[in-house]
Amino acid sequence: MNDTTIIELGVQAMLITAKLAAPILLTALVIGFGISLFQSVTQIQEATLSFVPKAIGIGVALLLTGSWMVHEIISFTSDLYQKIPSLLG
């Protein structure tokens, strides 16, 4: 195993992490922005107002993209396990 292989595995791990986190983070970002815009327009300054809509939105995002996330992580892990003999030898 050389340096290039280690860097390649690290880059693949970071890419799969970004792909899996993107739906949840983007959902929270959009809902948070919408709630912040609503708060600034109506001048309601309640910090806990955005918690429930974000929690519901993230739950919906997980329901919609959860099976895709599980498929991606399983395929990444199985590919990684299949590479073990070539990495060691």
Biopython code that builds the backbone (N, CA, C, O; Angstrom):
import numpy as np
from Bio.PDB.StructureBuilder import StructureBuilder

atoms = [
    (1, "MET", "N", (0.846, -1.171, 0.000)),
    (1, "MET", "CA", (0.000, 0.000, 0.000)),
    (1, "MET", "C", (0.894, 1.237, 0.000)),
    (1, "MET", "O", (1.802, 1.364, 0.821)),
    (2, "ASN", "N", (0.621, 2.134, -0.925)),
    (2, "ASN", "CA", (1.441, 3.340, -1.022)),
    (2, "ASN", "C", (0.618, 4.572, -0.637)),
    (2, "ASN", "O", (-0.559, 4.475, -0.293)),
    (3, "ASP", "N", (1.266, 5.713, -0.707)),
    (3, "ASP", "CA", (0.633, 6.956, -0.288)),
    (3, "ASP", "C", (-0.568, 7.321, -1.160)),
    (3, "ASP", "O", (-1.563, 7.848, -0.662)),
    (4, "THR", "N", (-0.475, 7.043, -2.442)),
    (4, "THR", "CA", (-1.563, 7.376, -3.361)),
    (4, "THR", "C", (-2.830, 6.609, -3.012)),
    (4, "THR", "O", (-3.928, 7.162, -3.069)),
    (5, "THR", "N", (-2.686, 5.355, -2.656)),
    (5, "THR", "CA", (-3.843, 4.529, -2.299)),
    (5, "THR", "C", (-4.498, 5.050, -1.029)),
    (5, "THR", "O", (-5.724, 5.113, -0.938)),
    (6, "ILE", "N", (-3.690, 5.420, -0.058)),
    (6, "ILE", "CA", (-4.230, 5.934, 1.202)),
    (6, "ILE", "C", (-4.977, 7.241, 0.964)),
    (6, "ILE", "O", (-6.063, 7.446, 1.507)),
    (7, "ILE", "N", (-4.405, 8.116, 0.164)),
    (7, "ILE", "CA", (-5.062, 9.388, -0.138)),
    (7, "ILE", "C", (-6.357, 9.148, -0.908)),
    (7, "ILE", "O", (-7.363, 9.810, -0.651)),
    (8, "GLU", "N", (-6.338, 8.204, -1.852)),
    (8, "GLU", "CA", (-7.538, 7.878, -2.611)),
    (8, "GLU", "C", (-8.656, 7.361, -1.710)),
    (8, "GLU", "O", (-9.814, 7.747, -1.871)),
    (9, "LEU", "N", (-8.315, 6.491, -0.766)),
    (9, "LEU", "CA", (-9.316, 5.982, 0.176)),
    (9, "LEU", "C", (-9.863, 7.101, 1.053)),
    (9, "LEU", "O", (-11.059, 7.140, 1.338)),
    (10, "GLY", "N", (-8.998, 8.002, 1.477)),
    (10, "GLY", "CA", (-9.443, 9.135, 2.282)),
    (10, "GLY", "C", (-10.372, 10.053, 1.523)),
    (10, "GLY", "O", (-11.370, 10.526, 2.068)),
    (11, "VAL", "N", (-10.048, 10.310, 0.262)),
    (11, "VAL", "CA", (-10.896, 11.171, -0.570)),
    (11, "VAL", "C", (-12.249, 10.506, -0.801)),
    (11, "VAL", "O", (-13.282, 11.174, -0.746)),
    (12, "GLN", "N", (-12.256, 9.205, -1.057)),
    (12, "GLN", "CA", (-13.524, 8.492, -1.241)),
    (12, "GLN", "C", (-14.369, 8.532, 0.020)),
    (12, "GLN", "O", (-15.586, 8.702, -0.054)),
    (13, "ALA", "N", (-13.737, 8.377, 1.179)),
    (13, "ALA", "CA", (-14.473, 8.432, 2.446)),
    (13, "ALA", "C", (-15.068, 9.817, 2.676)),
    (13, "ALA", "O", (-16.206, 9.935, 3.131)),
    (14, "MET", "N", (-14.304, 10.866, 2.364)),
    (14, "MET", "CA", (-14.831, 12.222, 2.540)),
    (14, "MET", "C", (-15.957, 12.522, 1.557)),
    (14, "MET", "O", (-16.921, 13.202, 1.908)),
    (15, "LEU", "N", (-15.845, 12.020, 0.328)),
    (15, "LEU", "CA", (-16.908, 12.234, -0.660)),
    (15, "LEU", "C", (-18.199, 11.522, -0.264)),
    (15, "LEU", "O", (-19.284, 12.088, -0.397)),
    (16, "ILE", "N", (-18.091, 10.295, 0.218)),
    (16, "ILE", "CA", (-19.302, 9.575, 0.626)),
    (16, "ILE", "C", (-19.915, 10.240, 1.850)),
    (16, "ILE", "O", (-21.138, 10.269, 1.989)),
    (17, "THR", "N", (-19.084, 10.772, 2.737)),
    (17, "THR", "CA", (-19.602, 11.496, 3.895)),
    (17, "THR", "C", (-20.345, 12.750, 3.470)),
    (17, "THR", "O", (-21.415, 13.044, 4.004)),
    (18, "ALA", "N", (-19.800, 13.490, 2.523)),
    (18, "ALA", "CA", (-20.459, 14.698, 2.033)),
    (18, "ALA", "C", (-21.765, 14.355, 1.314)),
    (18, "ALA", "O", (-22.762, 15.059, 1.474)),
    (19, "LYS", "N", (-21.765, 13.279, 0.526)),
    (19, "LYS", "CA", (-22.976, 12.874, -0.182)),
    (19, "LYS", "C", (-24.074, 12.465, 0.792)),
    (19, "LYS", "O", (-25.247, 12.762, 0.566)),
    (20, "LEU", "N", (-23.698, 11.782, 1.877)),
    (20, "LEU", "CA", (-24.700, 11.319, 2.827)),
    (20, "LEU", "C", (-25.215, 12.448, 3.716)),
    (20, "LEU", "O", (-26.367, 12.419, 4.148)),
    (21, "ALA", "N", (-24.379, 13.430, 3.989)),
    (21, "ALA", "CA", (-24.790, 14.532, 4.858)),
    (21, "ALA", "C", (-25.552, 15.621, 4.108)),
    (21, "ALA", "O", (-26.285, 16.394, 4.725)),
    (22, "ALA", "N", (-25.391, 15.695, 2.800)),
    (22, "ALA", "CA", (-25.973, 16.787, 2.016)),
    (22, "ALA", "C", (-27.493, 16.918, 2.137)),
    (22, "ALA", "O", (-27.969, 18.032, 2.355)),
    (23, "PRO", "N", (-28.281, 15.849, 2.007)),
    (23, "PRO", "CA", (-29.738, 16.046, 2.103)),
    (23, "PRO", "C", (-30.184, 16.605, 3.454)),
    (23, "PRO", "O", (-31.066, 17.461, 3.515)),
    (24, "ILE", "N", (-29.584, 16.129, 4.517)),
    (24, "ILE", "CA", (-29.966, 16.588, 5.851)),
    (24, "ILE", "C", (-29.531, 18.036, 6.062)),
    (24, "ILE", "O", (-30.306, 18.861, 6.546)),
    (25, "LEU", "N", (-28.300, 18.335, 5.698)),
    (25, "LEU", "CA", (-27.794, 19.691, 5.910)),
    (25, "LEU", "C", (-28.513, 20.714, 5.034)),
    (25, "LEU", "O", (-28.816, 21.817, 5.490)),
    (26, "LEU", "N", (-28.785, 20.359, 3.792)),
    (26, "LEU", "CA", (-29.489, 21.288, 2.908)),
    (26, "LEU", "C", (-30.931, 21.521, 3.359)),
    (26, "LEU", "O", (-31.447, 22.633, 3.254)),
    (27, "THR", "N", (-31.571, 20.476, 3.856)),
    (27, "THR", "CA", (-32.918, 20.632, 4.384)),
    (27, "THR", "C", (-32.928, 21.580, 5.580)),
    (27, "THR", "O", (-33.761, 22.483, 5.658)),
    (28, "ALA", "N", (-31.999, 21.370, 6.508)),
    (28, "ALA", "CA", (-31.920, 22.247, 7.677)),
    (28, "ALA", "C", (-31.571, 23.670, 7.269)),
    (28, "ALA", "O", (-32.075, 24.625, 7.861)),
    (29, "LEU", "N", (-30.718, 23.824, 6.271)),
    (29, "LEU", "CA", (-30.345, 25.158, 5.803)),
    (29, "LEU", "C", (-31.534, 25.896, 5.200)),
    (29, "LEU", "O", (-31.768, 27.061, 5.519)),
    (30, "VAL", "N", (-32.278, 25.232, 4.339)),
    (30, "VAL", "CA", (-33.419, 25.875, 3.680)),
    (30, "VAL", "C", (-34.505, 26.224, 4.686)),
    (30, "VAL", "O", (-35.055, 27.325, 4.651)),
    (31, "ILE", "N", (-34.817, 25.296, 5.580)),
    (31, "ILE", "CA", (-35.848, 25.571, 6.580)),
    (31, "ILE", "C", (-35.389, 26.670, 7.535)),
    (31, "ILE", "O", (-36.173, 27.553, 7.883)),
    (32, "GLY", "N", (-34.142, 26.624, 7.957)),
    (32, "GLY", "CA", (-33.617, 27.658, 8.842)),
    (32, "GLY", "C", (-33.632, 29.027, 8.196)),
    (32, "GLY", "O", (-33.961, 30.018, 8.847)),
    (33, "PHE", "N", (-33.281, 29.093, 6.924)),
    (33, "PHE", "CA", (-33.321, 30.367, 6.208)),
    (33, "PHE", "C", (-34.751, 30.888, 6.097)),
    (33, "PHE", "O", (-35.004, 32.079, 6.281)),
    (34, "GLY", "N", (-35.678, 29.989, 5.796)),
    (34, "GLY", "CA", (-37.080, 30.396, 5.685)),
    (34, "GLY", "C", (-37.629, 30.915, 7.011)),
    (34, "GLY", "O", (-38.318, 31.934, 7.048)),
    (35, "ILE", "N", (-37.323, 30.217, 8.086)),
    (35, "ILE", "CA", (-37.784, 30.649, 9.408)),
    (35, "ILE", "C", (-37.131, 31.973, 9.787)),
    (35, "ILE", "O", (-37.796, 32.850, 10.340)),
    (36, "SER", "N", (-35.847, 32.132, 9.502)),
    (36, "SER", "CA", (-35.160, 33.392, 9.813)),
    (36, "SER", "C", (-35.745, 34.553, 9.021)),
    (36, "SER", "O", (-35.898, 35.657, 9.542)),
    (37, "LEU", "N", (-36.069, 34.298, 7.767)),
    (37, "LEU", "CA", (-36.698, 35.333, 6.947)),
    (37, "LEU", "C", (-38.065, 35.704, 7.511)),
    (37, "LEU", "O", (-38.413, 36.882, 7.589)),
    (38, "PHE", "N", (-38.825, 34.707, 7.898)),
    (38, "PHE", "CA", (-40.135, 34.943, 8.506)),
    (38, "PHE", "C", (-39.993, 35.735, 9.809)),
    (38, "PHE", "O", (-40.771, 36.655, 10.061)),
    (39, "GLN", "N", (-39.012, 35.385, 10.633)),
    (39, "GLN", "CA", (-38.801, 36.094, 11.892)),
    (39, "GLN", "C", (-38.380, 37.534, 11.664)),
    (39, "GLN", "O", (-38.799, 38.425, 12.404)),
    (40, "SER", "N", (-37.569, 37.772, 10.663)),
    (40, "SER", "CA", (-37.140, 39.150, 10.422)),
    (40, "SER", "C", (-38.264, 39.995, 9.836)),
    (40, "SER", "O", (-38.335, 41.196, 10.097)),
    (41, "VAL", "N", (-39.143, 39.381, 9.045)),
    (41, "VAL", "CA", (-40.256, 40.126, 8.472)),
    (41, "VAL", "C", (-41.289, 40.462, 9.551)),
    (41, "VAL", "O", (-41.815, 41.575, 9.592)),
    (42, "THR", "N", (-41.575, 39.490, 10.423)),
    (42, "THR", "CA", (-42.607, 39.697, 11.438)),
    (42, "THR", "C", (-42.047, 40.241, 12.745)),
    (42, "THR", "O", (-42.814, 40.530, 13.663)),
    (43, "GLN", "N", (-40.761, 40.383, 12.850)),
    (43, "GLN", "CA", (-40.065, 40.867, 14.041)),
    (43, "GLN", "C", (-40.340, 39.999, 15.266)),
    (43, "GLN", "O", (-40.371, 40.495, 16.392)),
    (44, "ILE", "N", (-40.537, 38.709, 15.042)),
    (44, "ILE", "CA", (-40.658, 37.750, 16.140)),
    (44, "ILE", "C", (-39.251, 37.235, 16.431)),
    (44, "ILE", "O", (-38.621, 36.637, 15.558)),
    (45, "GLN", "N", (-38.760, 37.456, 17.626)),
    (45, "GLN", "CA", (-37.399, 37.052, 17.981)),
    (45, "GLN", "C", (-37.434, 35.905, 18.989)),
    (45, "GLN", "O", (-37.018, 36.061, 20.137)),
    (46, "GLU", "N", (-37.928, 34.768, 18.552)),
    (46, "GLU", "CA", (-37.994, 33.583, 19.412)),
    (46, "GLU", "C", (-36.987, 32.562, 18.889)),
    (46, "GLU", "O", (-37.074, 32.118, 17.744)),
    (47, "ALA", "N", (-36.036, 32.199, 19.739)),
    (47, "ALA", "CA", (-34.950, 31.311, 19.306)),
    (47, "ALA", "C", (-35.427, 29.885, 19.083)),
    (47, "ALA", "O", (-34.860, 29.169, 18.258)),
    (48, "THR", "N", (-36.457, 29.463, 19.802)),
    (48, "THR", "CA", (-36.903, 28.071, 19.699)),
    (48, "THR", "C", (-37.904, 27.854, 18.575)),
    (48, "THR", "O", (-38.343, 26.725, 18.356)),
    (49, "LEU", "N", (-38.272, 28.902, 17.862)),
    (49, "LEU", "CA", (-39.284, 28.796, 16.810)),
    (49, "LEU", "C", (-38.834, 27.900, 15.659)),
    (49, "LEU", "O", (-39.665, 27.240, 15.035)),
    (50, "SER", "N", (-37.563, 27.867, 15.376)),
    (50, "SER", "CA", (-37.094, 27.106, 14.218)),
    (50, "SER", "C", (-36.815, 25.644, 14.530)),
    (50, "SER", "O", (-36.552, 24.867, 13.612)),
    (51, "PHE", "N", (-36.863, 25.249, 15.790)),
    (51, "PHE", "CA", (-36.500, 23.875, 16.143)),
    (51, "PHE", "C", (-37.485, 22.849, 15.599)),
    (51, "PHE", "O", (-37.070, 21.883, 14.959)),
    (52, "VAL", "N", (-38.760, 23.033, 15.834)),
    (52, "VAL", "CA", (-39.762, 22.044, 15.417)),
    (52, "VAL", "C", (-39.836, 21.905, 13.895)),
    (52, "VAL", "O", (-39.847, 20.777, 13.402)),
    (53, "PRO", "N", (-39.888, 22.996, 13.130)),
    (53, "PRO", "CA", (-39.904, 22.812, 11.666)),
    (53, "PRO", "C", (-38.633, 22.133, 11.140)),
    (53, "PRO", "O", (-38.699, 21.330, 10.209)),
    (54, "LYS", "N", (-37.480, 22.455, 11.732)),
    (54, "LYS", "CA", (-36.245, 21.783, 11.300)),
    (54, "LYS", "C", (-36.294, 20.299, 11.626)),
    (54, "LYS", "O", (-35.903, 19.469, 10.805)),
    (55, "ALA", "N", (-36.766, 19.961, 12.807)),
    (55, "ALA", "CA", (-36.848, 18.546, 13.199)),
    (55, "ALA", "C", (-37.790, 17.779, 12.279)),
    (55, "ALA", "O", (-37.490, 16.657, 11.871)),
    (56, "ILE", "N", (-38.912, 18.378, 11.959)),
    (56, "ILE", "CA", (-39.859, 17.720, 11.053)),
    (56, "ILE", "C", (-39.268, 17.603, 9.650)),
    (56, "ILE", "O", (-39.388, 16.558, 9.011)),
    (57, "GLY", "N", (-38.633, 18.664, 9.174)),
    (57, "GLY", "CA", (-38.022, 18.640, 7.849)),
    (57, "GLY", "C", (-36.905, 17.615, 7.733)),
    (57, "GLY", "O", (-36.795, 16.921, 6.722)),
    (58, "ILE", "N", (-36.083, 17.520, 8.760)),
    (58, "ILE", "CA", (-34.999, 16.537, 8.746)),
    (58, "ILE", "C", (-35.566, 15.125, 8.804)),
    (58, "ILE", "O", (-35.041, 14.218, 8.158)),
    (59, "GLY", "N", (-36.631, 14.932, 9.572)),
    (59, "GLY", "CA", (-37.281, 13.614, 9.607)),
    (59, "GLY", "C", (-37.825, 13.220, 8.241)),
    (59, "GLY", "O", (-37.678, 12.074, 7.818)),
    (60, "VAL", "N", (-38.451, 14.166, 7.555)),
    (60, "VAL", "CA", (-38.974, 13.894, 6.214)),
    (60, "VAL", "C", (-37.829, 13.607, 5.241)),
    (60, "VAL", "O", (-37.924, 12.706, 4.408)),
    (61, "ALA", "N", (-36.743, 14.383, 5.355)),
    (61, "ALA", "CA", (-35.590, 14.155, 4.476)),
    (61, "ALA", "C", (-34.991, 12.771, 4.717)),
    (61, "ALA", "O", (-34.582, 12.096, 3.773)),
    (62, "LEU", "N", (-34.939, 12.355, 5.970)),
    (62, "LEU", "CA", (-34.421, 11.019, 6.270)),
    (62, "LEU", "C", (-35.352, 9.932, 5.737)),
    (62, "LEU", "O", (-34.888, 8.904, 5.244)),
    (63, "LEU", "N", (-36.660, 10.155, 5.834)),
    (63, "LEU", "CA", (-37.601, 9.176, 5.286)),
    (63, "LEU", "C", (-37.478, 9.063, 3.768)),
    (63, "LEU", "O", (-37.572, 7.970, 3.208)),
    (64, "LEU", "N", (-37.268, 10.197, 3.113)),
    (64, "LEU", "CA", (-37.194, 10.186, 1.655)),
    (64, "LEU", "C", (-35.853, 9.678, 1.124)),
    (64, "LEU", "O", (-35.809, 9.015, 0.088)),
    (65, "THR", "N", (-34.768, 9.983, 1.821)),
    (65, "THR", "CA", (-33.440, 9.624, 1.304)),
    (65, "THR", "C", (-32.739, 8.536, 2.115)),
    (65, "THR", "O", (-31.599, 8.180, 1.816)),
    (66, "GLY", "N", (-33.406, 8.010, 3.131)),
    (66, "GLY", "CA", (-32.767, 7.026, 4.001)),
    (66, "GLY", "C", (-32.343, 5.755, 3.282)),
    (66, "GLY", "O", (-31.241, 5.253, 3.507)),
    (67, "SER", "N", (-33.204, 5.233, 2.422)),
    (67, "SER", "CA", (-32.845, 3.990, 1.719)),
    (67, "SER", "C", (-31.675, 4.216, 0.772)),
    (67, "SER", "O", (-30.818, 3.346, 0.622)),
    (68, "TRP", "N", (-31.638, 5.387, 0.132)),
    (68, "TRP", "CA", (-30.495, 5.712, -0.730)),
    (68, "TRP", "C", (-29.214, 5.809, 0.088)),
    (68, "TRP", "O", (-28.162, 5.336, -0.342)),
    (69, "MET", "N", (-29.301, 6.424, 1.269)),
    (69, "MET", "CA", (-28.125, 6.554, 2.125)),
    (69, "MET", "C", (-27.596, 5.189, 2.550)),
    (69, "MET", "O", (-26.391, 4.940, 2.518)),
    (70, "VAL", "N", (-28.505, 4.314, 2.945)),
    (70, "VAL", "CA", (-28.089, 2.969, 3.362)),
    (70, "VAL", "C", (-27.465, 2.225, 2.185)),
    (70, "VAL", "O", (-26.454, 1.544, 2.358)),
    (71, "HIS", "N", (-28.042, 2.342, 1.005)),
    (71, "HIS", "CA", (-27.485, 1.679, -0.181)),
    (71, "HIS", "C", (-26.081, 2.204, -0.487)),
    (71, "HIS", "O", (-25.183, 1.420, -0.797)),
    (72, "GLU", "N", (-25.886, 3.514, -0.403)),
    (72, "GLU", "CA", (-24.572, 4.103, -0.683)),
    (72, "GLU", "C", (-23.516, 3.630, 0.306)),
    (72, "GLU", "O", (-22.410, 3.272, -0.098)),
    (73, "ILE", "N", (-23.838, 3.623, 1.586)),
    (73, "ILE", "CA", (-22.844, 3.234, 2.584)),
    (73, "ILE", "C", (-22.562, 1.738, 2.509)),
    (73, "ILE", "O", (-21.433, 1.311, 2.753)),
    (74, "ILE", "N", (-23.567, 0.941, 2.178)),
    (74, "ILE", "CA", (-23.332, -0.505, 2.032)),
    (74, "ILE", "C", (-22.459, -0.777, 0.819)),
    (74, "ILE", "O", (-21.551, -1.606, 0.891)),
    (75, "SER", "N", (-22.712, -0.099, -0.294)),
    (75, "SER", "CA", (-21.880, -0.331, -1.479)),
    (75, "SER", "C", (-20.452, 0.166, -1.256)),
    (75, "SER", "O", (-19.502, -0.468, -1.716)),
    (76, "PHE", "N", (-20.288, 1.285, -0.560)),
    (76, "PHE", "CA", (-18.943, 1.775, -0.253)),
    (76, "PHE", "C", (-18.203, 0.789, 0.643)),
    (76, "PHE", "O", (-17.028, 0.498, 0.418)),
    (77, "THR", "N", (-18.886, 0.280, 1.650)),
    (77, "THR", "CA", (-18.248, -0.657, 2.578)),
    (77, "THR", "C", (-17.906, -1.968, 1.889)),
    (77, "THR", "O", (-16.825, -2.516, 2.108)),
    (78, "SER", "N", (-18.808, -2.481, 1.060)),
    (78, "SER", "CA", (-18.508, -3.740, 0.362)),
    (78, "SER", "C", (-17.360, -3.559, -0.628)),
    (78, "SER", "O", (-16.528, -4.455, -0.773)),
    (79, "ASP", "N", (-17.302, -2.419, -1.312)),
    (79, "ASP", "CA", (-16.171, -2.145, -2.206)),
    (79, "ASP", "C", (-14.867, -2.066, -1.423)),
    (79, "ASP", "O", (-13.829, -2.552, -1.874)),
    (80, "LEU", "N", (-14.930, -1.454, -0.255)),
    (80, "LEU", "CA", (-13.743, -1.340, 0.581)),
    (80, "LEU", "C", (-13.275, -2.717, 1.050)),
    (80, "LEU", "O", (-12.077, -2.998, 1.058)),
    (81, "TYR", "N", (-14.222, -3.578, 1.441)),
    (81, "TYR", "CA", (-13.854, -4.930, 1.858)),
    (81, "TYR", "C", (-13.290, -5.744, 0.696)),
    (81, "TYR", "O", (-12.399, -6.569, 0.897)),
    (82, "GLN", "N", (-13.800, -5.520, -0.516)),
    (82, "GLN", "CA", (-13.276, -6.245, -1.668)),
    (82, "GLN", "C", (-11.871, -5.785, -2.032)),
    (82, "GLN", "O", (-11.110, -6.543, -2.634)),
    (83, "LYS", "N", (-11.516, -4.548, -1.671)),
    (83, "LYS", "CA", (-10.176, -4.028, -1.961)),
    (83, "LYS", "C", (-9.128, -4.471, -0.949)),
    (83, "LYS", "O", (-7.937, -4.268, -1.184)),
    (84, "ILE", "N", (-9.525, -5.058, 0.152)),
    (84, "ILE", "CA", (-8.567, -5.414, 1.209)),
    (84, "ILE", "C", (-7.435, -6.310, 0.698)),
    (84, "ILE", "O", (-6.278, -6.029, 1.012)),
    (85, "PRO", "N", (-7.698, -7.366, -0.066)),
    (85, "PRO", "CA", (-6.563, -8.187, -0.535)),
    (85, "PRO", "C", (-5.569, -7.426, -1.403)),
    (85, "PRO", "O", (-4.361, -7.638, -1.301)),
    (86, "SER", "N", (-6.072, -6.550, -2.249)),
    (86, "SER", "CA", (-5.146, -5.788, -3.092)),
    (86, "SER", "C", (-4.411, -4.726, -2.290)),
    (86, "SER", "O", (-3.294, -4.352, -2.648)),
    (87, "LEU", "N", (-5.011, -4.234, -1.221)),
    (87, "LEU", "CA", (-4.337, -3.242, -0.385)),
    (87, "LEU", "C", (-3.222, -3.873, 0.448)),
    (87, "LEU", "O", (-2.198, -3.241, 0.709)),
    (88, "LEU", "N", (-3.428, -5.116, 0.858)),
    (88, "LEU", "CA", (-2.425, -5.787, 1.684)),
    (88, "LEU", "C", (-1.310, -6.392, 0.860)),
    (88, "LEU", "O", (-0.173, -6.493, 1.321)),
    (89, "GLY", "N", (-1.630, -6.792, -0.354)),
    (89, "GLY", "CA", (-0.604, -7.471, -1.163)),
    (89, "GLY", "C", (-0.110, -6.590, -2.209)),
    (89, "GLY", "O", (0.756, -6.983, -2.990)),
]
sb = StructureBuilder()
sb.init_structure("model")
sb.init_model(0)
sb.init_chain("A")
sb.init_seg("    ")
for serial, (resi, resn, name, xyz) in enumerate(atoms, 1):
    if name == "N":
        sb.init_residue(resn, " ", resi, " ")
    sb.init_atom(name, np.array(xyz, "f"), 0.0, 1.0, " ", f" {name:<3s}", serial, name[0])
structure = sb.get_structure()
